[in-house]
Amino acid sequence: MYSKVPPAELEAILLTHPSVQDAAVIGIPDEMSGELPMAFIVKQPGAIITSEMVTRFVAGEVQEFKG
């Protein structure tokens, strides 16, 4: 799903999360899809955020964005 979304678009989505201060997305090799995105996130000071929270947030936003 995310492999078809350009890294810059994923970064823009991540930056709309209130707990994310900065984000960078790169592609990593994947045998099945060729490449998958990997995000590096700087959280806002004092923010509590997990990878699961980020994944759910991005999934919801990508569906709206691409839907």
NORCORSUL-V841213 format. One line per field, one symbol per residue. psi: psi as a letter, one per 40 degrees, with the letter a starting at -180 (. if undefined). burial: b if it has 9 or more other ideal C-beta (glycine too) atoms within 8 Angstrom, else e. A space follows every 10 residues. Layout:
psi->???
burial->???
This chain:
psi->deeehidddd ddddeeheeh diihhihiih ddediiihhh hhiiheihhi dddddddddd ddddde.
burial->ebbebebebb bebbbebebb eebebeeeeb eeeebbbebe bebeeebebe eebbeebbbe bbeebee
